[in-house]
Amino acid sequence: MTRVKFWGVRGSIPAPLTGRAVEDKIRDALASYEMHCIYEARNHHNPHPGAKEFLKNMPFSERATYGGNTSCVEVLCGEEQIVLDMGTGLRLLGNNLFGKMKQKKGLKIHFFISHVHWDHIQGLPFFGPLYVNKEDGIKNWWNFYGGTSWMATAETCLKGQMDQPVFPVSFKEIEAMTYRIDTNSLYDKMNFSIGSVQVKTRKLNHPQETFGWRIEHNGKIIVYTTDNEPYDPNYPDPRLLELADGADVWITDCQYTKAVYEGEVGGVHRHGWGHSYPEAVARTAVLAGVKKTVLFHHDPSSTDKQIDDIAAHCKSLVEKDQDVVAAYEELEIALD
């Protein structure tokens, strides 16, 4: 079994829906349903068409939301459980794992940390299973993989965000109660194995050291390249092409539109900020022969409709047999 599930899809900072945004969605959905009822009554003599079926056929951005939690993606490769980044979506994943943890008397999770900007690590202190004591018979084993060339190592950053007075429980307390914690240093062009899973790393173009991942299992390829800025939209970074080559699923940063990136919208360009846009993503997907591109790390300022539009634009730029979708919380992709 090879499966991907998204628990947090936003970039930079959490972006929950406001009460006004929820109210607007409800109002617009009710207005659309009212018009639908009038149409059905006039043309098909059906005065009460099913609301459930109507909602099912509405555009995603009108009936739901992509979500406001920051980066966190779960990858299951047989018995191996990998978590890509630890944004606020990690809290939701943790809440979902208590049943499995109790059933198996412990969890073994490999946490792959692309980099230690806040939106990629801030969920760790709120990961519920982290606080389960080994004295209760639960053997949780946490494996953290992170870079070494930041101003501080990944390990130092993870522990530092839990130092007093910014958090009430120190990482030393977590280490004392946890069955096992391992930290693993990463470098560019690394190749290593986790059971039957093959992993390759490459550095990406982002402020401070950031890693992309290529995960291979049972003939399936999952690639994760959040937080990457194109050097040239027409000539993708060879490192990106190397990772994405022939991928079944490529999860990648597409935070802006090209107009926002260039400063034509908003008045401030985003050059050097470390994020991408549809034209560059599509070009890479075509050259790398990606089967399914999943747009990720949505801008906190983007509405659900704007994310819809970015995905539709990107899809219009790839080949007809290539799929493009925007990631949303609880999206699941089964590869076998």
N, C-alpha and C positions, 0 to 999 in steps of 0.2 A: 504494500500500500504506500503510495506517495501522494501526499495531500498538502495543500496550502490553505491557511485561514488567516484572514486579516482582522486584527483587533484594534489597530490605530492607524490612521491613514493621513493625518494632517502633518504639516511641517511647521517648524519655527516655534509655535506656541499653540496650546489647545484652543479650539474655537467652537464651543458649544452653541447650539441654536439659542437665540434669545426667545423670550416669551412672545414678542412681536412677530418674529419669524414663524413660530409655530402657529400663531393666530392667522397669519397671512396664508399659510399652507392650507389650513382648515377652511378658511373663507373661499379660497380659490377652488378647492376641491368640491365644496358644496355648490358653488356657482356652476362648475362644469357638470356636476351631476344633475343639477336642476335643468340645464339646457339639454342634457342627454335624455332626461325623462320626457321633456316636451317633444323632442324628436321622435322617441319611441312611441309615444301616445298618438302622434299624428300619422306616423308612417307604418307602424306595425301593430297598432291597437294594443300596446302593452304599457299601461299606465304606471307600472311599478317594476321597472327593470332592476335586476339584482345589483345592489350597491357593491357587494364583494367582488363580483366579476368586473364591474366598472373600474374599481380601484386597481385591480390586477392589470388592467390594460392601460392605465395612465402612465405617462412618462415617469421614470424613477424619481427625478428631481421634484416632481409635484406631489408624489404620494409618500415619499420617504426622505432620508437624508444620508449623505455620505458619511457623516459622523464628525466629531470634533476632537477625538483623542489623537495624540501624536504617535509616531511610528512604532509599530509592533506587529510582526508577522510570524505566525507559527508554521513550521514545516515539519510534517511527520514523514519519515522515511523508514517504513517497517517499524521496528522497535525503537529507533532513534528519534528523539524529539529535539528539534532545533528551534530557537527563538531568535529572530533577526531584529535586533534593537529592542530597547526597553523604555519606550516612551510611555505616556499615560495609559495607552491601550493595554499595557502589561497588567494593570490592576484587574481589568475585566478577564483576561486570560487566567490570572491567578484564582479568581473566584470560581472559574469554570473547572479548575483542576483538583479541588478538594476531594471530590468523589473518587477520582482516579488515584489520588495519593493515598487515601484510606484503604482502598481496595488492594493496592499493590504494596502497601506499607512503605511507601516512599516514591519519590520521583527522581529521575536522572535527566537533567536538561542541560543542553549546550547553548549558552547565550553568546551569539555572535554580535559584537558591538562595532558598528561601522565607524563611529567616532563618538566623542564624548560631549558634543554640544547638548544643552539641557534637554531639548526635545527628544533626544535619543536615549537618555538614561534616567529621566525624572520619574519613571514609573517604578523603579526598583524598590524604593522605600515603602511602596504601597502594594507590593506583591505578597498577598496573604500567606502562601506556603512558606515564605522566607522565615516566618516567625514560629513555625512548628518545631517543638523541642524534640531532639533525638531521644530524650529520656522517656518520651511517650511511645517509643517503639517505631518511630517513623524515620527511615533512613533516606533523607533527601540529600541528593548529590548535585551541587551546582558547579558547572564548568563555564568559566568566563573566558572569552577570547577577545583580546583587544590589542591595539597598537602600542608602540613604545617610543615613538618619535614626537609626541606632543610635548608641550612644556611640562606636563606631568603625565605619568603613565595612566592607562585606563584604570588600573587597580587603585591608584591614588585618588582619582576622580570619583570612582564609585564609592569609596569609603568616605571621602571628604564631604559628599552631599548629605551624609548622615551624622556628621560631627555636631556636637552641641555648639551653639544654641540653635542651629537651624533645623534640627530634628531630635526628637526625644529619645530615640533608640540608637545607640552607636553600632557601627559595623563590628566592633569587637564583641559585643553582646551576641550579634548574629553568628559570628564565627564560633562562639562558645557553645551555642545551642544546636548548631547544625551538624549533621552527621559528617558531611565532607564538602569542602569548597576548594576548587582548583582554579588557578589563574594561568592563562597561556598567552605568551607574547606572539604577536603577528608581525610579519614582514611582507614586503612586496614580492610577488611571484612565489608565494608559498604554496605547496601542495601537501595535503595531509589527509588522513583517513579517520573517520569515526565509524567503527564497525564496517558495514558494507557501503558506506557513503564516502564519496570522493569529493574533496573540497579544494578549490583554487582561489587565491586572493590576488587582487591587483589594486594598486592605489588609484584613487580617482582625483578629479580636479575640483577641489573644494578647499576653502580656507581651513588650515590645519590638516593634519593627516587624516584621510578618510579611506576606508576600504570597501571595495565591491566584492561580491562572493559569487562563485559558480559552484553549484551543488549538483552532483550526479548520483543517481540511485536507480538501479534496475532499468537502465537505458533511458531514463528521463532526466532532463536538465532544467534546473530552476536557477535563475540568475537574479541577483538583488543588487541594484546600483542606485541607491538613494543618494541625494546630495551630490550631483555631478553637473558641472557646467561645461557646455561644449566650447571647444576652441574655435571651431568653424562649423556651422550647421551642415555644410556640404561635404566636409571631410572629417568624419568622426574620429575621435581619439582611438588609435590602434589598441590601447588597453581595454577600452569599452567593447570594441569589436571582438577582441579575444575572449572576453567573458561571455558575451551575448551570442557567440557563434552557434547557430543551430538550436537555440534554446526553445524548449517547449513552452516555458513561461518566463518572461522577462519582466521583473518588477522594477520600475525605474522612475526616477524623479522627473516630474513634468509640472513644476510649480507655477510657471507663468505662461501667458500668451507671449508671442514674439513682440507684440506692441508694448506690453508691460515691461518686458525685458529691456527693450530699447529706450524706454522712457517716453514713448509716444502717448501712452496712457498713464496718468498719475504724475507726470512731470519729473520723475526721478528714475534714471536708468538703474538696472540691476546688474550691471557688469561687475564681475568679481565677487558676487554674492554666493556663487556656487550652486546655481540651480538651472534647470533646463526648460525647454518649451517645445511645442508639438513638431515644428519643422525639423529640429535636430533629432528628436526622438524617432520620428518616422524614418528619417534617412538612415539612421543606425539600424533600425528594425529591418529595413529592406536589404541593406548590405549584409547584415548578419544572418538573414534568413530565419528570423524569429517567428514562431507559430502564433503565440499569443503575447501581446504586450499589455501590461497592466500599469496604468498611470497612477502615480503614488506621490506622497509628500505634497498634498494639495495646499495651496496658499491659504493661510488663515483668513484672508480677506475675500476669498472666492465663495460665492454662493453656490448652492447645489446646481442651479441652472448654469452658472458659469463653468462649473466642472463638467457638466454635460456637454457644453459647447466645445471645451478644450478636447474632450474625448472624441467628439464627432469630427472635429477638424483634423485631429491626428489620424483617425481612421480613414479619412478621405485621401490621405497622402501615402498610404501603404498599398501593397498589392492586394488584389481582390481576395486571395486565399489566406491573407493574414488578418488576425483578429486584434482589435484594440478595445479595451474596456478601462473604465476608471474604477479604482479600488474603493470599496466602501466597507464599513465595519461589519463583520460577520460574513463577508463574501468568502465562499469556499470554492476551491478548485481542486478536483480530483483528477490525477494524472493516470491512474490505472485502477 
